[in-house]
Amino acid sequence: MNRNSTLTLAQRARRALARTLRHPTAATTADSEMLNRMRAALGTMDEMHRAVFERARFRNLEYRQIAHELGITPREVERHLASALLHIWRYTDPGSGR
């Protein structure tokens, strides 16, 4: 997985969520599937990976803030976030067979 794949994943997920929030009844099957895969990925993710991911992506905290809250180093935040993104990518990739 390269950085562009991760960005594309994040963009696809954000767009699907935004469309669903704006027009819940007009959500496409692809949007619904993407959101279901995101929920599944978050539900099966390691607790620390999920904690880092949620703080970074949903609360927009900086690595040093996340590190302080969780009692880890900023470098560990990077590692946990990378692992979380890989986990989500595997769950949301249509070609993964999930």
Phi and psi restraints in degrees (value plus and minus 20) as a CYANA .aco file:
   2 ASN   PHI    -129.0   -89.0
   2 ASN   PSI     154.1   194.1
   3 ARG   PHI     -80.0   -40.0
   3 ARG   PSI     -58.9   -18.9
   4 ASN   PHI     -82.7   -42.7
   4 ASN   PSI     -56.8   -16.8
   5 SER   PHI     -82.8   -42.8
   5 SER   PSI     -62.0   -22.0
   6 THR   PHI     -85.9   -45.9
   6 THR   PSI     -63.5   -23.5
   7 LEU   PHI     -84.0   -44.0
   7 LEU   PSI     -61.5   -21.5
   8 THR   PHI     -82.1   -42.1
   8 THR   PSI     -62.4   -22.4
   9 LEU   PHI     -79.8   -39.8
   9 LEU   PSI     -69.2   -29.2
  10 ALA   PHI     -82.0   -42.0
  10 ALA   PSI     -62.0   -22.0
  11 GLN   PHI     -84.3   -44.3
  11 GLN   PSI     -64.5   -24.5
  12 ARG   PHI     -81.3   -41.3
  12 ARG   PSI     -63.3   -23.3
  13 ALA   PHI     -86.1   -46.1
  13 ALA   PSI     -64.1   -24.1
  14 ARG   PHI     -82.4   -42.4
  14 ARG   PSI     -62.8   -22.8
  15 ARG   PHI     -84.9   -44.9
  15 ARG   PSI     -61.8   -21.8
  16 ALA   PHI     -82.6   -42.6
  16 ALA   PSI     -64.3   -24.3
  17 LEU   PHI     -84.5   -44.5
  17 LEU   PSI     -64.2   -24.2
  18 ALA   PHI     -81.6   -41.6
  18 ALA   PSI     -64.9   -24.9
  19 ARG   PHI     -81.5   -41.5
  19 ARG   PSI     -61.4   -21.4
  20 THR   PHI     -87.4   -47.4
  20 THR   PSI     -58.9   -18.9
  21 LEU   PHI     -90.3   -50.3
  21 LEU   PSI     -57.8   -17.8
  22 ARG   PHI     -90.3   -50.3
  22 ARG   PSI     -63.4   -23.4
  23 HIS   PHI    -158.4  -118.4
  23 HIS   PSI      58.3    98.3
  24 PRO   PHI     -74.3   -34.3
  24 PRO   PSI     -56.0   -16.0
  25 THR   PHI    -101.5   -61.5
  25 THR   PSI     -34.6     5.4
  26 ALA   PHI    -119.4   -79.4
  26 ALA   PSI     -13.5    26.5
  27 ALA   PHI     -81.8   -41.8
  27 ALA   PSI     115.9   155.9
  28 THR   PHI     -98.2   -58.2
  28 THR   PSI     145.0   185.0
  29 THR   PHI     -80.1   -40.1
  29 THR   PSI     -59.9   -19.9
  30 ALA   PHI     -83.4   -43.4
  30 ALA   PSI     -61.1   -21.1
  31 ASP   PHI     -81.5   -41.5
  31 ASP   PSI     -67.1   -27.1
  32 SER   PHI     -82.1   -42.1
  32 SER   PSI     -61.9   -21.9
  33 GLU   PHI     -83.8   -43.8
  33 GLU   PSI     -63.4   -23.4
  34 MET   PHI     -80.9   -40.9
  34 MET   PSI     -65.2   -25.2
  35 LEU   PHI     -85.5   -45.5
  35 LEU   PSI     -58.6   -18.6
  36 ASN   PHI     -83.5   -43.5
  36 ASN   PSI     -60.8   -20.8
  37 ARG   PHI     -86.4   -46.4
  37 ARG   PSI     -58.2   -18.2
  38 MET   PHI     -82.9   -42.9
  38 MET   PSI     -64.9   -24.9
  39 ARG   PHI     -80.8   -40.8
  39 ARG   PSI     -63.5   -23.5
  40 ALA   PHI     -82.4   -42.4
  40 ALA   PSI     -62.9   -22.9
  41 ALA   PHI     -82.8   -42.8
  41 ALA   PSI     -66.3   -26.3
  42 LEU   PHI     -84.6   -44.6
  42 LEU   PSI     -55.4   -15.4
  43 GLY   PHI     -90.8   -50.8
  43 GLY   PSI     -42.9    -2.9
  44 THR   PHI    -126.7   -86.7
  44 THR   PSI     -16.9    23.1
  45 MET   PHI     -98.4   -58.4
  45 MET   PSI     127.1   167.1
  46 ASP   PHI     -73.1   -33.1
  46 ASP   PSI     123.2   163.2
  47 GLU   PHI     -77.6   -37.6
  47 GLU   PSI     -64.3   -24.3
  48 MET   PHI     -89.0   -49.0
  48 MET   PSI     -60.1   -20.1
  49 HIS   PHI     -79.5   -39.5
  49 HIS   PSI     -65.1   -25.1
  50 ARG   PHI     -84.4   -44.4
  50 ARG   PSI     -62.9   -22.9
  51 ALA   PHI     -80.5   -40.5
  51 ALA   PSI     -64.4   -24.4
  52 VAL   PHI     -86.1   -46.1
  52 VAL   PSI     -66.7   -26.7
  53 PHE   PHI     -79.2   -39.2
  53 PHE   PSI     -67.8   -27.8
  54 GLU   PHI     -82.2   -42.2
  54 GLU   PSI     -60.8   -20.8
  55 ARG   PHI     -88.6   -48.6
  55 ARG   PSI     -58.2   -18.2
  56 ALA   PHI     -94.7   -54.7
  56 ALA   PSI     -62.9   -22.9
  57 ARG   PHI    -115.5   -75.5
  57 ARG   PSI     -54.8   -14.8
  58 PHE   PHI    -114.5   -74.5
  58 PHE   PSI     -53.4   -13.4
  59 ARG   PHI    -123.3   -83.3
  59 ARG   PSI     -26.5    13.5
  60 ASN   PHI      35.0    75.0
  60 ASN   PSI      19.3    59.3
  61 LEU   PHI    -100.9   -60.9
  61 LEU   PSI     131.8   171.8
  62 GLU   PHI     -97.7   -57.7
  62 GLU   PSI     138.8   178.8
  63 TYR   PHI     -75.1   -35.1
  63 TYR   PSI     -62.3   -22.3
  64 ARG   PHI     -85.7   -45.7
  64 ARG   PSI     -54.3   -14.3
  65 GLN   PHI     -88.5   -48.5
  65 GLN   PSI     -62.6   -22.6
  66 ILE   PHI     -82.9   -42.9
  66 ILE   PSI     -64.5   -24.5
  67 ALA   PHI     -78.5   -38.5
  67 ALA   PSI     -64.7   -24.7
  68 HIS   PHI     -82.5   -42.5
  68 HIS   PSI     -66.3   -26.3
  69 GLU   PHI     -82.0   -42.0
  69 GLU   PSI     -58.1   -18.1
  70 LEU   PHI    -117.5   -77.5
  70 LEU   PSI     -25.6    14.4
  71 GLY   PHI      51.6    91.6
  71 GLY   PSI      14.6    54.6
  72 ILE   PHI    -147.7  -107.7
  72 ILE   PSI     154.9   194.9
  73 THR   PHI    -106.0   -66.0
  73 THR   PSI     138.2   178.2
  74 PRO   PHI     -78.5   -38.5
  74 PRO   PSI     -53.4   -13.4
  75 ARG   PHI     -85.2   -45.2
  75 ARG   PSI     -58.7   -18.7
  76 GLU   PHI     -86.5   -46.5
  76 GLU   PSI     -54.6   -14.6
  77 VAL   PHI     -78.9   -38.9
  77 VAL   PSI     -66.7   -26.7
  78 GLU   PHI     -76.9   -36.9
  78 GLU   PSI     -66.2   -26.2
  79 ARG   PHI     -84.4   -44.4
  79 ARG   PSI     -64.6   -24.6
  80 HIS   PHI     -85.5   -45.5
  80 HIS   PSI     -59.7   -19.7
  81 LEU   PHI     -86.6   -46.6
  81 LEU   PSI     -61.2   -21.2
  82 ALA   PHI     -81.5   -41.5
  82 ALA   PSI     -63.0   -23.0
  83 SER   PHI     -85.7   -45.7
  83 SER   PSI     -59.2   -19.2
  84 ALA   PHI     -83.8   -43.8
  84 ALA   PSI     -63.6   -23.6
  85 LEU   PHI     -84.8   -44.8
  85 LEU   PSI     -59.7   -19.7
  86 LEU   PHI     -83.7   -43.7
  86 LEU   PSI     -62.7   -22.7
  87 HIS   PHI     -80.1   -40.1
  87 HIS   PSI     -67.1   -27.1
  88 ILE   PHI     -84.3   -44.3
  88 ILE   PSI     -62.6   -22.6
  89 TRP   PHI     -78.4   -38.4
  89 TRP   PSI     -64.0   -24.0
  90 ARG   PHI     -83.6   -43.6
  90 ARG   PSI     -57.9   -17.9
  91 TYR   PHI     -95.1   -55.1
  91 TYR   PSI     -49.9    -9.9
  92 THR   PHI    -119.9   -79.9
  92 THR   PSI     -28.8    11.2
  93 ASP   PHI     -91.3   -51.3
  93 ASP   PSI      97.8   137.8
  94 PRO   PHI     -78.2   -38.2
  94 PRO   PSI     -46.0    -6.0
  95 GLY   PHI    -104.8   -64.8
  95 GLY   PSI     -18.4    21.6
  96 SER   PHI     -99.7   -59.7
  96 SER   PSI     -33.5     6.5
  97 GLY   PHI      64.8   104.8
  97 GLY   PSI     -13.3    26.7
